């Protein structure tokens, strides 16, 4: 899991900006939101222009040189902070894998020009390269003893180079390094979960997705979970099936009559159906990753996740991600989902242009489950 992230001289972040997911408290409610003292579910609030989207970009900058993911021009432009005299953007990640800690730091002059990298595992440096001093990397991992460590003029990350060109041994440091690279591969960054994606809703594909049992998605398989989702989102209905052209289709059950779902569903209901599709596919990816790599927790960040939704739907999305086997960070402007029934005070973060702090750090009040933290927020209780 990601425990702590720091960034400097990247886009709007001039001085060191620290996002500490381990700044938690011993609340007894909603324990599934915290694991080993680290927030596995977090919601970030902040005014327009404070840098919430850039925080997501900064966290996911690691994928631009450790994976084959391509970046668009809007990301690459204005990479460095305009107010800084430094020509290097710097990043620091601290990951927690069970009882083990891996720290990865690096600096870049641009999105594709690495200057230095260092990997430290449990306080011991296992990999480093500083191109300002030499093209020769230091690698202290079992299985990399014969690796040519002179990268010459290559722009390639030494982490990626080691990952792609060695069969690492089975000692503790090598296993942790492999968990680290797997974690990066499984990171997911969504700009928004919204109703304007390219999912096609029609009677056949809705029925195929929902009616066909999926052993990976036990909680999402079948008609009842979909009906429950719609009801919780505010669409009061009862669903059943009808046979059309020899295939089973989802239908609204009105008692006397049964009518094909997509033929009479409102635009809003079809939008919710598209959202359900996205959540199903997201949960499928999470479950498949969890089965494949038992010790690796997928990391998901969704920026402005509820920009197009009613508050009931927003709460539903939070519940779905809260109960999923992942570490999820959401950004929003919506205070109606600020509730101890959903998360807890050490999972709500307030962001400004210069810092980000969990709710419990912004008040002297000992927050309890019974507190109406939305009401406290609107009254200015966390403005300190």
LINBEL-V719447 format. One record per run of one state. SS is the DSSP state (H for helix, E for strand, C for the rest). FROM is the first residue (numbers start at 1). LEN is the number of residues. Records with the same first field share a line. If there is no record, write none. Layout:
SS = FROM-LEN, FROM-LEN
This chain:
C = 1-1, 9-1, 11-2, 14-3, 21-10, 36-2, 40-1, 47-5, 60-2, 67-6, 77-3, 81-8, 98-2, 111-2, 122-2, 131-5, 137-1, 140-10, 151-7, 166-6, 186-2, 191-12, 212-11, 233-6, 245-2, 254-4, 265-2, 293-5, 303-8, 323-3, 333-2, 338-7, 352-4, 363-10, 379-6
E = 2-7, 10-1, 13-1, 17-4, 34-2, 38-2, 41-6, 80-1, 89-9, 100-11, 113-9, 124-7, 136-1, 138-2, 150-1, 188-3, 239-6, 247-7, 258-3, 298-5, 326-7, 348-4, 356-3
H = 31-3, 52-8, 62-5, 73-4, 158-8, 172-14, 203-9, 223-10, 261-4, 267-26, 311-12, 335-3, 345-3, 359-4, 373-6
